[in-house]
Structures are given as structure tokens and as C-alpha cells.
Amino acid sequence: MMNAWACDLEAISNLASSAKAGEPDSDLVDELRSLISSLESHVSYYRQFRGQRPTAEFTARMQEALHEVRRVLVELELLADDLALLVERVFDAAALIPIKAPLENVLEAERLLETAQLAAQHVRETHAQYQAPSTLPPKQYLLHAQSLLETIEHSARLAFERCEDVVALLRSGGVVGQDHSDRPGEVKNGSIESNALANPSEFPDAATFLHEDDNPFEIPSPEIAEAFEEPAIDPFVADIRSKASDLFAHQEWGLGYHFARACEKIMPAADIAFSADELKIIALGREMIGSKYEPEGFKDSLEACAIIASEIAASEMSRDKARQVALYAAVIPTALFNVSESTNAFVIIDLLQTNSSCSAFFRIREVLEENRKSNFPLTFQSIAAAGDAKADRSYLEERRQRILEKIKAFQSSNFRFALGQKVKKELFSSQGELNILMMAMQTARASAGAARFAAEFGDRARIMQSLERLAEIVGHGQVIDGAARERLVAFLSDLASMCQDFTDATRQADEFQATAGRKVLVRRVIDGLVAGIDHFTAHCRRTKTIRLSAAPINMLETFCQA
């Protein structure tokens, strides 16, 4: 710059000396103005350049700290998700730091870098503690190690965030010099212009590249450019959405539920079209046939599906139509057999009934409304009794045999640990609960014995109390290990549910035989339901929607005909 300043001054001096002997000339004045304008630009650049400070040494210190922190994160496998994006963003931006920056910016950046360096030092020290041998017991060591990892991640995040602030500060008002071309992503500002001006003849005129019929390239208007822009889609996200659609199309409701649940927790940005709640309800649809018990989380998922139904009810997209049919068919068993949740099921049915894709359900809906008004919940026993005078007793005998078979199967099983085996042996002792139940189920007082067992082991809290009492007796204060405890809890809970079903069926059989009007009502509901299913299958046979509702509908049909 100083050489250019001296050259311009010398040119003015020579021009003024040569003009003394000549006449006034306007061309001379224009040339002097051009030289003076060049001097003014030199002054402006000098004033800016004089207030700048070099950033090379500063940048080197920052990158050294960042490389060390990143090495620790990679080694501990902590470089994932948003932290990985932050690290990549900071390193990319650090490569674009100008070689000079305003003095006040450099001083403020020094303060921020000190904080980043302290955080990086904390990362190194905590990493050393993590690698050091520990004398703690395994359980306490795991907790301590987890705490150290969280500290490393927090300090690393602080270091990169402060360095990101440093980069932003230095890039505001910085000067890119001639030696900046070695930095990735940067080009020397003056090189292109100087080369072009040095020999313009080396660059052919743009018209030589164009045919006389061609039009030059033009920058499109913002509206046109926006219309041609296509948002970039992450291939991984696209693959996730495709897999979710494939699972739904192949009626893999259970796998689809677990896949959607994993996506919602791990990668919500994927935003797949199907929610975990609706896939759970569809998967459990056939499980609700003839059952008055709700699987865990069924109520919450059904409430969420009422909101989903309101969102997709008016949609005409083929995918949403498939969701409408599948969700409608899945809640039919709940509306028919599960009185406690029939309200939410009918909300979904009412929302979806207005859509053309669900119009074939209208006869089934009439049957559901009739059964709802009668306020008499259907069960396997009541349907069997409506078809055969002796079928209800056969059903009771079948349930009784299933209880006995479950008890005998558990009696022949073994536990890995001694305490679990002792608790099982105590349950089958002369005064044990399972032995008392097994003996009662073989007498005329089977219903009373089943009712007693269902009341004793009706929920997890009472089951746990009984197991703790038995463990105290046979184990002298020992605690049942987790796997054995959960196995016992699951068995006793299932057996209590079967006993409650047997008790209810016995009571309903006595009431049903005494009320002939209920038989007629149940028979009419079943006949209407079968006719509605026939109408639905005939209407949808030529469409793809029948595949989506085949599982719950076919199960209903089999159940009614049986």
C-alpha cells in the first residue's frame, strides 16, 4: 500500500511539472482527479488497516484447544447429536477467521478464549480422573463415571460455544489479506480483479460464447427462484419414513409401534406419518375382543388417537385414508366389549364415520349404537349362552380347566435361584395359596375359591406384599432377586385375572339363564354384527382398504360365528 501511495504522489508531481509549460487542459484536470481519488482510497484503507491486529497466533491457540477437546469426545464416544453439529460448525467457521481484526474485537475475543481454554483444561483434567484406576465398589464407580462423563460433555460444550462466539467476533470487521488464500474456503480478494485488469485482452468478450439466437443468463426473480427451490431431505430421514410406511402397508402393527416409538424418542426430526399411539391401538385391536381388561398404556393411547382421528378425518390423502380405516376397525372391539373405554372409542368412530373411506362401516356402527344403548356388555360367556343352552356351562368348564392347567404348568417349572424355588414350594404347600386354589377348582365351590384368589392377588401391590411375607418365612430376611420376583408377579397376576374371569362368567351364567330377554338381545346384536361385517367385506373387496382392516374384522367375524 505504501508503494502505491508513493507511486501516485510521484505521478502527480510529474504531471504537475510537465503541465507548467503547457496550456490549461481539461484532460489534465480529469487525470489529476483520478490520481487524487486513488490517494483518498489509500488513506481510507490505511486508517482501517492501522487499527487492525493479526489473528494468526490467536487462531492457533484456539484450534489447539479445540482439537484436544474433540479428541477426548471422540475417545469417549460423546460426539453425537447436537454436540457433533456444534463441533463441526465451529471448526468450519474457525477456518474462515480473517488474518486481521479490529483491536477492540481482538481484546474481547481474548477474554472469551480464556473461558474456552479454562473449559478445555477442565475437560482434560476430568478425562484424566476418568482414566485413573478406581478403588470404589462397582455400583458407586458406575455412578461416579457417569458423573464424570456428564461433566466432560458440559465443559466441552462450553468450550465450543465460547469459541463460536470468538469466531463471530473476529469475523465482524476483519480484513482478509494477501496471504489468506491458504485458509480453506477463502480466495484472495484482490487477485481476480488485478489479473483481469492487467491484461484485459486475455479474457474474450462474453458475446463470443453466445449464439445470436441465444439469450444471456439472467438471475430469476425471488418468486421464480423460490418456486424452483427443493428442500434438501436427509437420506437417513427419508429411509426412516420409507420403513415406517412399509411396516404399515404390510400390517406389521407391533413392529411398527416399536419403530415409531423409537423414532419419537431418538430421532423426532424424522416426523414419520404414523404415531406410536395409533399403531399401538391398531396392534391391540384384536386383543380387546371379548376382554374387559386394558393393557398398560391403552387408555392414554386411545385418548391420543381421538386427537389423531380429528386431524386425519377430513384428509383425502391415500395414506390418511388407510389410517382412517385401520384405526376405525381397531376400535370396534373396544366399543363392543370394553364398556369403560367405549366413550373414547365412539369419539373416534364418530369422527371417522363422516369420511367416504369409512362409509362401509355404517351397519357395524348401527349395531355398536344398539349395544351401547342396551348397556349390557358382551362377553364370550353371554354370546355362547345366547347360541346354546348348554354352551355357557361348557365355557365355564373350559375356563376352569385352563386355570388348573396353568397352575400345574407352573408347579412343574423351576427357578434358577434357591429363594425363588423355596417361595414356589411354599405356595404349593398344604396351606399355600396355589394348593388351596387348585383344590377348590376341583369342587362345586370353584367360583368362591377363584373369587378369593382374585381378591388376594388382584393388583401388584398385594402380590408384592404376599411375596415379601413368604420370603420372610422361607428366606429368613432375604430378598427375592429381580428376575424371579417379576416372574412370580406376572404368573400370579395372570392367574388372578383368569380367576376373576371365571367368577364373572359364573355369575353371568346364572343371571343369563334367569333372563330370557337378554339372550334375544345378544343374539340380535351378534346377527347384526355378522351382517355388518359381510356388508363391509363385500363393499371393500375390490379396494386396498380391506387389507388394512382384515385382522380385526376377520377376528370379529370368527368370534361372532363361534
N, C-alpha and C positions, 0 to 999 in steps of 0.2 A: 504493500500500500504506500509506503514512504517513497519507493522508486517512482510509482505512478504520480505521486504528488509533485516530486521534483521535475519529472518529465513535463507535466502540464505547465508548471511555472516557467520552465525554460522555453517551452513553445510560445507562451505569451510574451516572454522577453524578446525572443527572436522576431516574432510577428510585429511587436511594437517598434523595434529598431528598424525593420525594413519599411514600415509604414510612414516613418518620419519624412522621408524624401518624396513620398507619393501624395496623390490627391485623396480626399475623403472618398471612401468606398463602402457601400452597404454590405458587400460580401465579406469585407474585412470585419465589420461590426458583428455579423452573424457568426463568424468563426471565433471571434473573441467571446461572444456569449456562450457558445458551445463549450469552450475551454473553461470559462468561469463556472458553468453548470457542473462540469466534471469536478472542479475543485470543491464545490459545495457538497457533492456526493462523497468525496474523500473525507471532508470534515465530519459529515454525519456518521460515516462508518467508523471513523477514528474515535468519536465520542462514545459510540456504542461499544467498540472493541476495548477501549481503555477501562471500562467498568466491569469487564468480564474476568473470570478466574478459570484456570484449567481444571478439568474434572477427571483426567486420566487416572491419577493416583487415588482419588476418591472412589472412582468406579471400581478399581482393582480391589480395594479393601472390602467394598460391599459384596462383590462377586465371590471373593474368597470365603466370606462368612456364609453366603447363601449356598455355595457348593458343599460346605461342611454340613450344614443343616439338612440339605437334601440327601446327602449320603446316609445320615442317620435315619431319616424317614424311610428310605429305600431298604435299608438293612432290617428295620423293624416291621416292614410291610405296613406302614401307616400312610403311605402316599396313595390315597384313594379319594374318590368322590370330589367334593368341592375343594378339598385341600390340594389335590393334584392339579385341578384347574387353576387355583391361585398360584401355585409354584410355576406352572408353565407360563402363565400370564406375566409374572414378574420377570422371569428370565428373558422372555421375548422383548419386554419393554426395556430391560436394562441394556440390551444390545443397541438401543436407539438413543442412548444418552448423548447429548452434544458434547463436543470436546471443550467447550467453554460455556459458562453460565453466569448470570448476574451475581455480584458479590453477596447481596443480601439473601439470594436463593441458596447459594452455597453454604452460607453460615447456618441458615435454618435447616438445610439438609444434613449438616454435620450433627446437629442436635438429634435429629431423627435417626441418623445412622448409629449414634451412640446407644440409643434404646434398642435398635435392632441387634447390635453387637452384644449387648448385655443378654438379650433373649437367646442369641445363638450360643453364648457361653453357658447359659443355664441349660440349654439342650445338651451340650457336650458333657457337663457335669452330671446331669441326671442320667444320661446314657451310660456313663461310667459306673454309676451306682447300680444301674440295671444289669450290667455285665458282671459286676463283682459277685463272688460267691456269697451265698446267704446261709445263715445259721438258723433261720426261722423255720418253724414247722411248715409242712406243705400248704396247709389251708391258709395260714397267715401270709406265707410267701406269695401265694397267688393274689391275694388282696393287695399286698404291697407292690407287686409287679404291675398290677392293673393301674394302681395309683401313679406309678412312675410313668407308664405309657401315656396316661392322660395328661400328665404334666409336660412330657416331651411334645405331645401334639399341640397343646395350648401355647407353649413357648415358641414352637416353630411357626405356628400361625401368626403370632405377634411379630416375629422377626420378618416374615414375608410381607405382612401388611404394612409395617413401617418402611420397608424397602420400596414397596409400591408407592407410598407417599413421597419417598425421596426421588424416585424416577419422575413422578408427575411434577414435582417442584423444579427439578433441574431442566426438564424439557420445556418448561414455560419460560420463554425469553432467552433460551440458549442460542449459541452461534455454532453452526457447523462449518468447520474449516477444511483446508485442502487435504489434510491427512485423515479425513474421516471416512474415506472410501473403504477402509479395511474392516469397518464395522458391518455386520450382516444387515442387509435390508436398506443400506444407505447409499446414495450416489452423490459425488461431489457436485455441489450446486453450480459452480462456475464452469465446469469442464465442458458441458454440452454447448453452452452459449459461446464460449471463447472459440471452440473448434469451428462452430458454424460461421462465426464472423471472420475467422482467419482466412478462409478460402471459400466464399460462397459458391464458386463455380463447381466445387466438388459435389454439391447437392443439387440434383436435377430438379427442374420445376415440377410441381405436382401435376400439371396438366399433361405431362408426358406419360403418366401412369394411367390416364383415363381415356376411354374411348369417347368419341364425340357424342355417342348416344347415351353414355352413362351419366349418372348424377353423382356429385360428390357426396361423401358420407356426411350425415347430419346428426346432431345429438337430438334424440327424441324428446318430446315434451314429458314433464313429470307424469302425466296421466298415462301416456303410452308406455313409458318405462315401467311404471308400477304394474301395468297390465301384463307385461312380459315377464316380470319377476316371479320366480317359483321358489317358495321357501325350501331351504335345504332340510332334508329329512335324514336323521341319523340311521344308517343301515341297521344298527342293532335294535333301535326302537321299531323300525319297520318289520324286522324279523319277529319281534315280540308280538306285535299286533297280528301278524300273519298266523303265528302259532295259536294265539287265543281264538281267532276265527276258525281255524282248523279243528280245534278241540270242540267248539260249539257245533260246528257242522256235522261232526262225527258222533254227537251226543255223548261225549265224554264229560258228563257234568261234574263228576267228582274230581277228576284231574283238572278240569277247567277251573273249579273252585279254588283248588290249592295253587294253581298257576296264577290266577287273578289276585289271590291273597298275597302271594309272594311279590307280585308286581306292585301292589299298593304299598307294601312295606319297604321294599328295597329300591324300586325304580318307579315312583309315582309319575315321573315325567313321561313315561310310555303312554299313559292315558288310554288304556285299551277300552274297547267299546262295551265290554261286559263287566259288571261289578261282581265282586265276590259274593255279595248278599244274594243277588238274583240267581247265581249259579248254585249257591248252597240250597236255596228253596227248591229249585228245579231238581237237584240231585236227591233231595229228601222227599220229593213229592210222593213216590211210591211207598216210602217208609211210613207215611202218615195214613195209609189206608187201613182202616179198622183199628187205629191206635188213638188213645186219648192222651198219651204222654208226648211231651215235647223234647226233642233232642236239645242239647246245650246250645244256646245262642239262637234257637229257632225263632223265638218271639222277636228279638231285636232285628233279625234279618227280614222277617215278614213285615215289620214296620218300615224298614228301609225300602222294601220292594213296593210298598204303597206309593212312596215318593217317586221311585223309578217308573212305576206304571203311569203316573201323571205326566212324566216327562216324555215318554215314548208313545202315549196314547194317540196323539194326533199325527205322528210321523208316518210318512208314506214310503220311507226307505225300505228296501227289501230286507236288510239286516234287522231293522227295528220291527218289521212285521213278523219275522221269525222269532224275535224275542217276545213279542206280544203273545203269540200262540203258545210258545213253550211255557211262559210264566202263567198264562191263564190255565192251561192243562195241569200245571203243577200244583195250583192252589185248590183245585176241585176236591181232592181227598180231604184237605183241611176243612173246607167249607162243609163237607158232608159228614165227617166223622169227629172232628175236633171242635167241640162247642166253644171252648174257652178262647180259641183264636179265630173263630169263624167271622168275627167282625172285620178284622184286617183282611181276611181272605175275600170277603164280599166287597170291601172297598176296592181291591184290585180288580175283581170281576166287573164291578160297575164301571170302572174307569176304562177298561179294555173292551167292554161289550159294544161300545159305540163304533169301534173301528171295523172296517169291512173284513179284515183278515180274521176276526174272531166272531163273525156273524153266524158261522156254522155251529157255535156253541149254544144257540138260544134255547133249544129244547132241554139241554142239560141244565141250563140256568133256571128254567121253569121248575124242574124237579128240585133243584137246590133251594129255591124260594119256598116251595111247598113243604119240604122237610124242615126248613128253618122256622116256618110258622107253626108247625106241629110241636116244636120244642121237644122232640124225642130223639136223642142221638142214636145213630145206627151203630151196631156192634156186630161182630161175627156171630155171636150167640143169637141176637134178635133176628138176623137175616136167616140163619139156619132154622130157627124155630118157626119163622113165617112160611118156610117151604115144606117142612116135615114135622109132624107132631113129635117124633122121637129124636129129631136131629139135634135139638138143644141138649138133651141128655148125652148124646154121642159126643157133642162138642165139649161138654164138661168132663167126660171121661178122657178125652184126648188131652185136655189141659192138665188133668190130674196126672196122667202118665208122663207128660213132658216134665212136670215138676219132679217126679220120682226119678226119671232118667237123669236129670241134671244133678240131683243130689248124689246118685250112685256114681256118675262120671267124676264128680269132684272127690268122692271118697276114694277112688282108685288112683287119683293123681298124687304127685309128690312135690315137696318143696326142697329147694337147694339147701336152705339153712335150717338148723335144728329147731329154732324157735318157731318158725312158721309151721313146721311139721307137728310140733307139740300143740300149737293152737288149733290146728285142724283136728288132731286126735281128741282134744278136749271138746270140740264142737260135736263130735260123734260119740262121746261118752254116754253113759246111761242117762245123765242129766243134761247132756248137751242139747243146744237148740236145734241142730240139724237132725239129731236122732229123734227128738220129740216130734218134729215136723214130719219126718218120714213115717213114723208110726201112726200119726194122726191121719195122714193122707191115705192110709190103707183101711180106714174105718169109716163109719157113717158120719163122723164128726169132722170130716176133712175140711169143710168150709170154715168151721170155727178155728181149727188149727192153722189154716192158711191165713185167716184174718189176724190171729195173734202174732204170727211171724211177720206179717206185713207191717203191723203196728210197731213191733220191736225193732225192725231194721228198715224203717220207711225212708230214712234220709241218711246222708253221710255222717252227720254229727252223732246220731245214735249208734251207727255202725262203729265209728271210731271209739266211742265210749265203751261199747261191748268188747272190742278187741283189746283195748288198754286194760280192761278188767281181767280178761283171760290171760294176757301177757303177764300181768302181775301175779296171777295164780301159778302159772306153769313156768314162768321165766324168772321169778324172784327179782323183779325190778328191771329186767332187760327190756329193750325197745325193739319192736319188730322192724326189720330192715325195710327200706322203701319199696323194693320190688315185690316182696312178699305181702307187705301191707296193702299195696294197691291191688294186687291180685285178689286178696281176700275181700277187700271193699267192693271190687267190681262184681265178684261172684254173689256176695250177699245182697247187693243192690239189685242185680238182675233177678235173683230168686225171690226177693220181696216184691218186685214188680209182677212176676208171674203169679205169686200168691194173691196179690191184690186183684189181678185179672180174674183168677179163679173164683175169688169171693164175690166180686161184682157179677160175674156170669151166673153164679148160683142164685144170687138174689134176683137178678133179672129174669131167670128162667121161671122162678116161682111166680113173679109178678106177671110175666108174659102169658103164662098158661091161664091165669085168672082173668085176663083182659083180652077178649077175642077181637075187640076193635083195633087194638094195636097191630095185630097180625095183618089185618086188612090194610092198614096204613103203610106198614113196612113193605108189604107185597106190592102195593101200588107205586111206592117210591122206587123200588128195585125195577119193576117193569118199565116205568117211565125213564129210568136211568139207562137201561139197556137200549130202549128205543132211541133215546137221545144220542147214545154212542153210535148206533147204527146210522143214524142220520148224519152225524159228523163225519164218519169214515166214508160214507157214500158221497158226501159233498166235496170232500178234500182228496179223494183218491187220485185225482188227476193233477194235484198240485204238490209242491215240495213241502208244504206245511205239515202234511200228515207224518213225515219222518220226525219232525221236531216234537210232536205231541204223542208219538206212538207209545212210548214207555208208560207214562201214567195212564193214558186212555186204555191201552190193552190190559194193564193190570186191573183197572176198574171193571172192565168188561169180564175178565176172568173171575174176579171176586163176586160180581153180581150173579153170573151164571152158576157159580158153585153154590 
